[in-house]
Amino acid sequence: MRKLFLAIGTAILMTSCAVQTAENAYNQSLKSITVDNLKKDLYTIASPEMEGRATGSEGQKKAGRYMIAQYEENQIGHPPSMDSYYQHVPSEFMSKRTTIPDSENILAYIQGSEKPDEIIVVSAHYDHVGMQGGVLHPGADDDGSGTVAVMAIAQAFQKAKKMGFGPKRSILFLHVTGEERGLLGSSYYSENPIFPLENTVADLNIDMIGRVDPEHKGNENYVYVVGSEMLSSQLKKIIEEENDKLDKMNLDYKFDDPKDPMRIYYRSDHYNFAKHNIPIAFFFDGIHEDYHKPGDTPDKIDYPLLAKRTQLVFAAAWNLANRQDKIVVDKK
């Protein structure tokens, strides 16, 4: 009998230690999303060297090479069915109104340990509007902030994986091109998916999360969350639950209004997932005074706020990747 109690006690202790270690992996991964790392990457992505990252430009390609180098340094690979991180998006696909050079989506990937065929997408566009009239438009917030956030989230998941707690579902870190020219890169991915769209559980899309819009001056602890209950009754609840566990922000749902005159729900890359009935949540800081202007520079980013918003997206992705059942699509 004593041996039985010892065996039971040992099993309970081991289970308890495993839970604590999983929590520890999550906490350490969350804390790895830091102001310093985000700032380092963003000052590079939005530097004059990248020439504003116009779609298909050498500056955009240079930014892409930097991003891939960071993924390789952190031992985060690309989808196994691909020969590289690049999904080629041909000029013929994008040049519907004006000629746009060939460009590339960039895909990084961490395979799930238990449900590898189920895919969580974390997305952002890495192009901007480039040089206009000889003037640099750096695009630090639009969407340098989302670009570096996706990279930081990938590195956080990889840290957990190295601790023995990789995600149960697979995660695709999707950097799309051509957003500024009409959501073209995400449209190409949705028509030529690397993973079947029916296996895609959700898309968490990040487009501008580094600044504060005029409506929230003096009340900066916020982020707009768009579309989180359009297709699934569960996704919004998950984001709110994760937000409550962190340094709680005001989750502003203003742009979920069907009468929104700006039609924000339709204006970033998540929409090319939503139109295929894939639940989405779009994280956004609003329209500020430097939107699409030369003043969208990395020195104007609120880096502590960028880190908080990035941590929230990581927490939501962690929940989606590791929960027992995938979220349901119960709305149309």
C-alpha positions as CSV (number, residue, x, y, z in Angstrom):
1,M,0.0,0.0,0.0
2,R,2.8,2.4,0.9
3,K,4.4,1.7,-2.5
4,L,1.0,2.5,-4.2
5,F,0.8,5.9,-2.3
6,L,4.4,6.6,-3.3
7,A,3.6,5.9,-6.9
8,I,0.5,8.0,-6.9
9,G,2.3,10.8,-5.1
10,T,5.1,10.7,-7.7
11,A,2.6,10.8,-10.6
12,I,0.9,13.8,-9.0
13,L,4.2,15.6,-8.5
14,M,5.3,14.9,-12.0
15,T,2.0,16.2,-13.4
16,S,2.2,19.3,-11.3
17,C,5.8,19.9,-12.4
18,A,4.8,19.5,-16.0
19,V,2.0,22.1,-15.6
20,Q,4.3,24.5,-13.9
21,T,6.9,24.0,-16.6
22,A,4.4,24.7,-19.4
23,E,3.3,27.8,-17.6
24,N,7.0,28.7,-17.1
25,A,7.6,28.2,-20.8
26,Y,4.7,30.4,-21.7
27,N,5.7,33.1,-19.2
28,Q,9.3,33.2,-20.4
29,S,8.3,33.2,-24.0
30,L,5.9,36.1,-23.4
31,K,8.6,38.1,-21.6
32,S,11.0,37.5,-24.6
33,I,8.8,40.0,-26.5
34,T,10.7,43.1,-25.4
35,V,11.0,46.7,-26.3
36,D,14.7,46.3,-27.2
37,N,14.1,43.5,-29.7
38,L,11.2,45.2,-31.4
39,K,13.0,48.5,-31.6
40,K,16.1,46.8,-33.1
41,D,14.1,45.1,-35.8
42,L,11.9,48.1,-36.6
43,Y,14.8,50.6,-36.9
44,T,16.2,48.2,-39.6
45,I,12.9,47.4,-41.4
46,A,12.0,51.2,-41.5
47,S,15.5,52.4,-42.2
48,P,16.3,54.6,-45.3
49,E,18.2,51.6,-46.7
50,M,14.9,49.9,-47.3
51,E,13.6,52.8,-49.4
52,G,10.1,52.6,-48.0
53,R,9.6,48.9,-49.1
54,A,7.5,49.6,-52.2
55,T,5.9,46.4,-53.5
56,G,8.4,44.5,-55.6
57,S,11.2,47.0,-55.1
58,E,14.8,46.2,-54.2
59,G,14.2,47.9,-50.8
60,Q,11.3,45.6,-50.0
61,K,13.4,42.6,-51.1
62,K,16.3,43.8,-48.9
63,A,13.8,44.0,-45.9
64,G,12.7,40.4,-46.7
65,R,16.3,39.2,-46.7
66,Y,16.8,40.7,-43.3
67,M,13.6,39.1,-42.0
68,I,14.7,35.7,-43.3
69,A,18.1,36.0,-41.7
70,Q,16.4,36.6,-38.3
71,Y,14.3,33.5,-38.8
72,E,17.3,31.4,-39.7
73,E,19.3,32.8,-36.8
74,N,16.4,31.6,-34.5
75,Q,16.2,28.2,-36.2
76,I,12.7,28.9,-37.4
77,G,12.2,27.2,-40.8
78,H,9.8,27.5,-43.7
79,P,6.9,25.1,-44.5
80,P,8.4,21.7,-45.5
81,S,6.6,21.7,-48.9
82,M,8.5,24.8,-49.9
83,D,12.1,25.1,-51.1
84,S,12.6,28.4,-49.3
85,Y,10.8,31.0,-47.3
86,Y,9.5,32.7,-50.5
87,Q,6.1,32.3,-52.1
88,H,6.6,33.9,-55.5
89,V,3.8,36.3,-56.4
90,P,4.1,37.1,-60.2
91,S,3.7,40.5,-61.7
92,E,0.9,39.1,-63.9
93,F,-1.2,38.4,-60.8
94,M,-0.7,41.8,-59.3
95,S,-0.7,44.1,-62.3
96,K,-4.4,44.5,-62.7
97,R,-4.3,48.3,-62.9
98,T,-0.7,49.3,-63.1
99,T,2.5,47.3,-63.7
100,I,3.8,45.9,-60.4
101,P,7.1,43.9,-60.4
102,D,7.3,40.4,-59.2
103,S,7.3,40.1,-55.4
104,E,7.2,37.5,-52.7
105,N,5.2,36.5,-49.6
106,I,7.6,35.3,-46.9
107,L,6.5,32.2,-44.9
108,A,8.0,31.0,-41.6
109,Y,6.6,27.9,-39.9
110,I,6.6,26.0,-36.6
111,Q,5.0,22.5,-36.9
112,G,2.5,21.5,-34.2
113,S,3.4,18.6,-31.9
114,E,-0.1,17.0,-31.7
115,K,-2.3,18.5,-34.4
116,P,0.2,19.5,-37.1
117,D,-2.5,19.6,-39.9
118,E,-4.4,22.3,-38.1
119,I,-2.9,25.8,-38.9
120,I,-3.0,29.1,-37.0
121,V,-1.9,32.0,-39.2
122,V,-0.3,35.1,-37.7
123,S,0.0,37.7,-40.5
124,A,1.2,41.1,-41.4
125,H,2.2,42.9,-44.6
126,Y,5.8,44.0,-45.1
127,D,5.4,46.3,-48.1
128,H,4.8,50.1,-47.9
129,V,4.5,52.9,-50.4
130,G,8.2,53.5,-51.1
131,M,9.6,56.7,-52.4
132,Q,7.1,59.3,-53.6
133,G,8.2,62.4,-55.4
134,G,11.8,61.6,-54.2
135,V,10.7,61.6,-50.6
136,L,11.1,58.5,-48.4
137,H,8.0,57.1,-46.7
138,P,9.5,54.7,-44.1
139,G,6.3,52.9,-43.1
140,A,7.5,52.3,-39.5
141,D,3.9,51.8,-38.2
142,D,2.4,50.8,-41.5
143,D,3.3,48.0,-41.3
144,G,6.8,47.8,-39.9
145,S,5.2,47.5,-36.5
146,G,3.2,44.4,-37.6
147,T,6.1,42.9,-39.4
148,V,8.4,43.0,-36.3
149,A,5.5,41.9,-34.1
150,V,5.1,38.7,-36.2
151,M,8.8,38.1,-36.0
152,A,8.8,38.5,-32.2
153,I,5.8,36.2,-31.8
154,A,7.6,33.5,-33.9
155,Q,10.7,33.8,-31.8
156,A,8.6,33.5,-28.6
157,F,7.0,30.3,-29.8
158,Q,10.4,29.0,-30.8
159,K,11.7,29.7,-27.3
160,A,8.8,27.6,-25.9
161,K,9.6,24.8,-28.3
162,K,13.2,24.7,-27.2
163,M,12.0,24.4,-23.6
164,G,9.9,21.4,-24.7
165,F,6.6,23.1,-25.2
166,G,6.1,23.8,-28.8
167,P,2.6,24.5,-30.0
168,K,0.2,21.6,-30.4
169,R,-1.2,23.1,-33.7
170,S,1.1,24.4,-36.4
171,I,1.7,28.1,-36.8
172,L,2.3,29.9,-40.1
173,F,4.0,33.3,-39.7
174,L,2.9,34.9,-43.0
175,H,4.4,38.2,-44.2
176,V,2.5,39.2,-47.3
177,T,3.4,41.6,-50.1
178,G,1.2,44.0,-52.1
179,E,-1.2,45.0,-49.3
180,E,-0.7,48.6,-50.3
181,R,-1.7,47.8,-53.8
182,G,-5.0,46.1,-52.9
183,L,-4.3,43.1,-50.5
184,L,-2.6,41.3,-53.4
185,G,-0.2,39.1,-51.5
186,S,-2.8,37.7,-49.2
187,S,-5.2,37.3,-52.1
188,Y,-2.5,35.3,-53.9
189,Y,-2.0,33.1,-50.8
190,S,-5.7,32.5,-50.4
191,E,-5.9,31.3,-54.0
192,N,-2.7,29.3,-53.8
193,P,-2.5,28.2,-50.2
194,I,0.5,26.3,-48.9
195,F,-1.8,24.6,-46.4
196,P,-5.5,23.8,-47.2
197,L,-7.7,26.6,-46.2
198,E,-10.1,24.1,-44.7
199,N,-7.4,23.2,-42.2
200,T,-6.7,26.9,-41.3
201,V,-8.2,27.5,-37.8
202,A,-7.9,31.3,-37.6
203,D,-5.9,34.3,-38.8
204,L,-4.6,36.9,-36.4
205,N,-3.6,39.8,-38.6
206,I,-1.5,42.8,-37.4
207,D,-1.5,46.0,-39.4
208,M,-0.3,49.1,-37.5
209,I,0.1,48.6,-33.8
210,G,2.8,51.1,-32.8
211,R,1.1,54.4,-32.6
212,V,-1.9,56.2,-30.9
213,D,-4.7,57.7,-32.9
214,P,-6.2,61.1,-32.0
215,E,-9.3,59.5,-30.4
216,H,-7.1,57.9,-27.7
217,K,-4.7,60.7,-26.9
218,G,-4.4,60.7,-23.1
219,N,-5.9,57.1,-22.9
220,E,-3.2,55.2,-24.8
221,N,-3.7,51.8,-23.3
222,Y,-5.8,50.4,-26.0
223,V,-5.9,48.5,-29.3
224,Y,-8.7,48.2,-31.9
225,V,-9.8,44.6,-32.4
226,V,-11.7,44.2,-35.6
227,G,-13.8,41.2,-36.8
228,S,-13.2,38.9,-33.9
229,E,-16.8,37.8,-33.6
230,M,-17.8,38.0,-37.3
231,L,-17.4,34.3,-37.9
232,S,-16.8,32.6,-34.5
233,S,-18.5,33.3,-31.2
234,Q,-15.4,32.0,-29.5
235,L,-12.5,34.1,-30.9
236,K,-13.5,37.4,-29.3
237,K,-13.9,35.6,-25.9
238,I,-10.5,34.1,-26.2
239,I,-8.9,37.5,-26.9
240,E,-10.7,39.1,-24.0
241,E,-9.7,36.2,-21.6
242,E,-6.1,36.6,-22.6
243,N,-6.2,40.3,-22.3
244,D,-7.6,40.0,-18.7
245,K,-4.5,37.9,-17.7
246,L,-2.1,40.5,-19.0
247,D,-1.7,44.2,-18.4
248,K,-5.3,44.8,-19.4
249,M,-5.8,47.1,-22.4
250,N,-9.0,48.7,-23.6
251,L,-10.2,46.5,-26.5
252,D,-11.9,48.9,-28.8
253,Y,-14.5,47.4,-31.1
254,K,-15.5,50.6,-32.9
255,F,-14.7,49.2,-36.4
256,D,-17.0,46.2,-36.0
257,D,-19.9,48.6,-36.6
258,P,-21.5,47.4,-39.9
259,K,-22.0,51.1,-40.7
260,D,-18.3,52.0,-40.3
261,P,-17.8,54.5,-43.0
262,M,-14.1,53.6,-43.3
263,R,-14.9,49.9,-43.9
264,I,-11.8,48.9,-41.9
265,Y,-12.9,45.2,-41.8
266,Y,-12.3,45.0,-45.5
267,R,-9.0,46.9,-45.7
268,S,-6.3,44.6,-44.5
269,D,-5.1,41.1,-45.3
270,H,-7.3,39.2,-42.8
271,Y,-10.2,39.8,-45.2
272,N,-8.8,37.3,-47.7
273,F,-9.1,34.7,-45.0
274,A,-12.5,35.9,-43.7
275,K,-14.1,35.6,-47.2
276,H,-13.2,31.9,-47.0
277,N,-15.1,31.6,-43.7
278,I,-11.9,31.4,-41.6
279,P,-12.2,33.3,-38.3
280,I,-10.0,36.4,-38.1
281,A,-9.0,39.1,-35.6
282,F,-7.4,42.3,-36.9
283,F,-5.2,44.3,-34.4
284,F,-4.9,47.9,-35.3
285,D,-4.0,51.3,-33.7
286,G,-6.2,53.5,-35.9
287,I,-5.5,56.3,-38.4
288,H,-3.0,58.8,-37.1
289,E,-1.5,62.0,-38.5
290,D,1.4,60.3,-40.2
291,Y,-0.6,57.6,-42.0
292,H,1.0,57.1,-45.5
293,K,3.2,60.2,-44.9
294,P,7.0,60.7,-44.6
295,G,6.5,61.2,-40.9
296,D,5.8,57.5,-40.2
297,T,9.2,57.1,-38.7
298,P,10.5,54.6,-36.1
299,D,11.3,57.3,-33.5
300,K,7.6,58.0,-33.2
301,I,6.6,54.5,-32.2
302,D,5.4,53.9,-28.7
303,Y,7.6,50.8,-28.1
304,P,6.2,49.8,-24.7
305,L,2.7,49.9,-26.2
306,L,3.9,48.0,-29.2
307,A,5.3,45.3,-26.9
308,K,2.0,45.0,-25.0
309,R,0.0,44.7,-28.1
310,T,2.4,42.1,-29.5
311,Q,2.2,40.1,-26.3
312,L,-1.6,40.1,-26.5
313,V,-1.5,38.6,-30.0
314,F,1.1,36.0,-28.8
315,A,-1.2,35.1,-25.9
316,A,-4.2,34.7,-28.3
317,A,-2.2,32.6,-30.7
318,W,-0.9,30.4,-27.8
319,N,-4.5,29.8,-26.7
320,L,-5.6,28.9,-30.2
321,A,-2.6,26.7,-30.8
322,N,-2.8,24.7,-27.6
323,R,-6.5,24.5,-26.6
324,Q,-8.2,21.1,-26.7
325,D,-10.7,21.8,-29.5
326,K,-10.2,24.2,-32.3
327,I,-12.6,27.2,-32.4
328,V,-15.9,26.7,-34.2
329,V,-17.2,28.6,-37.2
330,D,-20.8,29.3,-36.1
331,K,-21.5,32.6,-37.9
332,K,-21.7,33.5,-41.5
